[in-house]
Amino acid sequence: MNTTSFLLLRLAIGASMFGHGLVRLPKLSGFSQWMVGTFEKSMLPKAMVTPFSYLLPIAEFTTGILLLSGLFTKPALIGGGLVMIILILGSCLIENWEILPSQLIHAAFFAVLLQFAANNSYSLDNLFFNK
């Protein structure tokens, strides 16, 4: 993968994560209530769903900012991938099969970018840490 391709993919997944977090943060309480309601009939206890519902938008927003800027790219990719794994498991537990393709595509983006992280030339990581 060349550096321009890596940049385009990093910016694409970063924009997606940033956007998910950005729209949810101002309505965090309402988002949490929606998510808790969605998982009401699942086997997950409310005590697990509630904290996750508040952390998810923060994790999405932070991952997005880091990927858009190219700062701490590898940890952001790993963190984003872990978030996707949790979301995929949650979607399965509530049998929301329609959302799985999108989540799997996001997970694939994270994995591919992590594989080719050496091509992260246009980034703050490269500016600050590869002198």
N, C-alpha and C positions, 0 to 999 in steps of 0.2 A: 504494500500500500504506500502510495506517495504522500508527502506531507500535506498537499492540498486536499486530497481525499480524506485524510485523517481529520483535518480541520473542519471540513464540511460535515462529516459524520458527528464529530464532537459537538459542533455548534447545533446540529439538528436535535440530538438527544438532550443537550443542555437546555435548549429552548423549550422542549417538551416538558422536562422536569421543572424548569423555572416557571413555566406557565401554569402547570398543575398546582404548584405551591402558591404562586401569586394570587390566583383567583380564590383559593381556599382560605388563605390567612385572614383576610378581612372578615370572613364569616365562619371563623374557627368553631365557635360553639354550635352553630347550625349544622356545619359539616359533621362535627362529632355526633350530634344527635341523629343525623341521617345514617351515619355508619353504624352506630350502636343499634338503631332500629333495623337496619339491613341484616345484622348478624344476630338478631333476637332469637331466631329459631335454630341457629347453628349450635354446634357443640361447644363453641368457645364461650367462656364466661364473660359477662359484662366487665368484670374487673380486668380482663386482658384487652378487650376491645376498646374501652374508653381511653386508656392512656395512649394506645397506638393511634387512635383517631386524632388525637391532639399532636402526636409526634410526626405523623405522616406528612402533613403539609410543610412542616418545618424541614424535614428531611428532603422532601422534593425541592423546595425552594433553595436550600443550601447546596444540594447536589447540582442543581441547575446553575446557580451563580458560579460555583467552582468550575464546572465544565465550560461555561461560556467564557470565563476568563482564562481557563487553562492553568489554574492554580491548584496544586495538590491533585492533579488529574488522576493518578493511579488510585489513591484512596477514595476519590469521588466515584470512580468507575466501580470499584469493589463495593462501596456502600450502596450505590444505585442498583447494582446487581442483587445485593442482599435484600433491598427493599422490594425488588421485583419478585424474588423468590417468596417472600412473605405474602405479597399481594396475590401471587398465583395460588398459593396454598389456601388463602382466605377465599378466593373466588371458587375454588373447588369445594370448600366446605359449605358454601351456600348455593352450590350448583349453578353459578353464573357463568356458563360456558361461553356466552357471547363475548365476554371481555378478555378471555384467555389469549386469543390471537394477538391482540394489542400488547398485552403484558409480555408474551413470549417474544414479540418483535423487539420490545424495549430491552429485554434480557439479552437477546442476541446482539443488539447494538453495544451494550456494555461489554460483552465477552469479546467481540471482534475488536473493539477499541482497546481493550486491555491487552489483547494479543499483539497489537501493533503500536503499543504506547511509545516505542522508540521513535516513531514518526511524528511525535508531538512537538514539532519545531516552532509553530506559531502559537506560543503560549507564555504565560507568566512563569511557568515552571522553567522553561528554557532560558528565559531572561534572568531569573533570579538564581537558579541552581546549577546551570550548565555553563559555567564561565570558562 
